[in-house]
Amino acid sequence: MTVLATTGLTFAYGDVLALDGIDLDVPAGRIGLVGANGAGKTTLLKLMLGILDPQAGGVRVLEHDVGQDPLAVRSRVGYMPEAATLPPDQTAADFVGYSAELAGLPPKASRQRASDVLALVGLQEERFRPIGGFSTGMTQRTKLAQALVHDPDLVLLDEPTAGLDPEGRDEMLDLIERLGGFGIDVVVSSHVLGDIERTCDWVVMLDGGKVLRSGPLAGLEATGTVLLEVLDSPAVLVAALERRGAAVEHEGTRMQVRVEDGDPFTVVRDALAETGAGLRRLSSGTTTLEDVFLRAGDTL
Ligand code: ATP
């Protein structure tokens, strides 16, 4: 099942090009949409929902064409917007119940369903309190309950951890991870790479309206880095490593060796054997999603 597919998807707000002809093909699962502020994340989510119409290209969500069949998409997709939009004088139970009625459920079923999803997000006790008195974490969880209330197959969460303290952030990320257990696919946007690393199995990196990279998180992490220190001048070894396709950054006798495909230790071993370079230290470097993001930006 393809959750999101776009071809040449383009959207501009007047003169501001927010998405520049992006092509994506993203399978079911928990998908992280990462990028700095202004990268185009919210615009992509709104195009997925049919709230915005593209100037060029197309977008398919859960294999429905959003332009041709927007109602099919909206009936199967829940949306948690970034902006706080909740009525302060309503209780969480009333607000989420009303959202269920808007989605077409009868009043009694809506109340029951609201109660269930508020319990799921951890607001069972607080559900009869007015939203105006809620903390940021409770407000975010109410927004998540609203997105889940019509039993969607996919939820789009726009910066769900924004404004949360570390504990609230942890709770929200735990909740997002648990959604998979209910058979719900997730697209979650964030400018915090650590959030995506923790919760997602597929990452779409956006920058300035373009796709830097789209792929499984496991694949990104597999990009290998080795740190090593040699006894003498590294020039000959660096040349041997580069001939094997490794990217080498070095300072004095220390270097970081990166290999896009394959095992970096094998490449280092072969280069050491060829050059006879003396080794002082060798260790595995960690490649974080942030490294991948920065590198992808360099090659764009
Ligand atoms: P953020 O996390 O700040 O919301 P984002 O990655 O979601 O960032 P978008 O909100 O999609 O990015 O914005 C993409 C670009 O479009 C930015 O340059 C932004 O300034 C611009 N933009 C967004 N909304 C509007 C608007 N209503 N009118 C004009 N420009 C807009």
Boltz pocket constraint, residues with backbone or C-beta under 6 A from the ligand:
constraints:
  - pocket:
      binder: B
      contacts: [[A, 13], [A, 16], [A, 17], [A, 18], [A, 35], [A, 36], [A, 37], [A, 38], [A, 39], [A, 40], [A, 41], [A, 42], [A, 43], [A, 44], [A, 191]]
      max_distance: 6.0
